[in-house]
């Protein structure tokens, strides 16, 4: 728990029990709502990721892809310091 949150809870300790319970219920409700919103966002992004993966597979099947070149990805025009091997599909691995 952060120092600021501890300070806030210490200040709440001086409130009457009824007000403490109201604030506690509000905090718990906010945390639950925040969790629900995050789950909803992740669920939506999961659908989008599935669509992107399907598109990538289709691009691969149609020959619209090329092997990954880590040097290009990193913006380097030099050989990688690692020894790489390439499998039959053109994918490099160490």
Secondary structure as a PSIPRED ss2 file (coil, helix, strand):
# PSIPRED VFORMAT (PSIPRED V4.0)

   1 X C   1.000  0.000  0.000
   2 X C   1.000  0.000  0.000
   3 X H   0.000  1.000  0.000
   4 X H   0.000  1.000  0.000
   5 X H   0.000  1.000  0.000
   6 X H   0.000  1.000  0.000
   7 X H   0.000  1.000  0.000
   8 X H   0.000  1.000  0.000
   9 X H   0.000  1.000  0.000
  10 X H   0.000  1.000  0.000
  11 X H   0.000  1.000  0.000
  12 X H   0.000  1.000  0.000
  13 X C   1.000  0.000  0.000
  14 X C   1.000  0.000  0.000
  15 X C   1.000  0.000  0.000
  16 X C   1.000  0.000  0.000
  17 X H   0.000  1.000  0.000
  18 X H   0.000  1.000  0.000
  19 X H   0.000  1.000  0.000
  20 X H   0.000  1.000  0.000
  21 X H   0.000  1.000  0.000
  22 X H   0.000  1.000  0.000
  23 X H   0.000  1.000  0.000
  24 X H   0.000  1.000  0.000
  25 X H   0.000  1.000  0.000
  26 X H   0.000  1.000  0.000
  27 X H   0.000  1.000  0.000
  28 X H   0.000  1.000  0.000
  29 X H   0.000  1.000  0.000
  30 X H   0.000  1.000  0.000
  31 X H   0.000  1.000  0.000
  32 X H   0.000  1.000  0.000
  33 X H   0.000  1.000  0.000
  34 X H   0.000  1.000  0.000
  35 X H   0.000  1.000  0.000
  36 X H   0.000  1.000  0.000
  37 X H   0.000  1.000  0.000
  38 X H   0.000  1.000  0.000
  39 X H   0.000  1.000  0.000
  40 X H   0.000  1.000  0.000
  41 X H   0.000  1.000  0.000
  42 X H   0.000  1.000  0.000
  43 X H   0.000  1.000  0.000
  44 X H   0.000  1.000  0.000
  45 X H   0.000  1.000  0.000
  46 X H   0.000  1.000  0.000
  47 X H   0.000  1.000  0.000
  48 X H   0.000  1.000  0.000
  49 X H   0.000  1.000  0.000
  50 X H   0.000  1.000  0.000
  51 X H   0.000  1.000  0.000
  52 X H   0.000  1.000  0.000
  53 X H   0.000  1.000  0.000
  54 X H   0.000  1.000  0.000
  55 X H   0.000  1.000  0.000
  56 X H   0.000  1.000  0.000
  57 X H   0.000  1.000  0.000
  58 X H   0.000  1.000  0.000
  59 X H   0.000  1.000  0.000
  60 X H   0.000  1.000  0.000
  61 X H   0.000  1.000  0.000
  62 X C   1.000  0.000  0.000
  63 X C   1.000  0.000  0.000
  64 X C   1.000  0.000  0.000
  65 X C   1.000  0.000  0.000
  66 X C   1.000  0.000  0.000
  67 X C   1.000  0.000  0.000
  68 X C   1.000  0.000  0.000
  69 X C   1.000  0.000  0.000
  70 X H   0.000  1.000  0.000
  71 X H   0.000  1.000  0.000
  72 X H   0.000  1.000  0.000
  73 X H   0.000  1.000  0.000
  74 X C   1.000  0.000  0.000
  75 X C   1.000  0.000  0.000
  76 X C   1.000  0.000  0.000
  77 X C   1.000  0.000  0.000
  78 X C   1.000  0.000  0.000
  79 X C   1.000  0.000  0.000
  80 X C   1.000  0.000  0.000
  81 X C   1.000  0.000  0.000
  82 X C   1.000  0.000  0.000
  83 X C   1.000  0.000  0.000
  84 X C   1.000  0.000  0.000
  85 X E   0.000  0.000  1.000
  86 X E   0.000  0.000  1.000
  87 X C   1.000  0.000  0.000
  88 X C   1.000  0.000  0.000
  89 X C   1.000  0.000  0.000
  90 X C   1.000  0.000  0.000
  91 X C   1.000  0.000  0.000
  92 X E   0.000  0.000  1.000
  93 X E   0.000  0.000  1.000
  94 X C   1.000  0.000  0.000
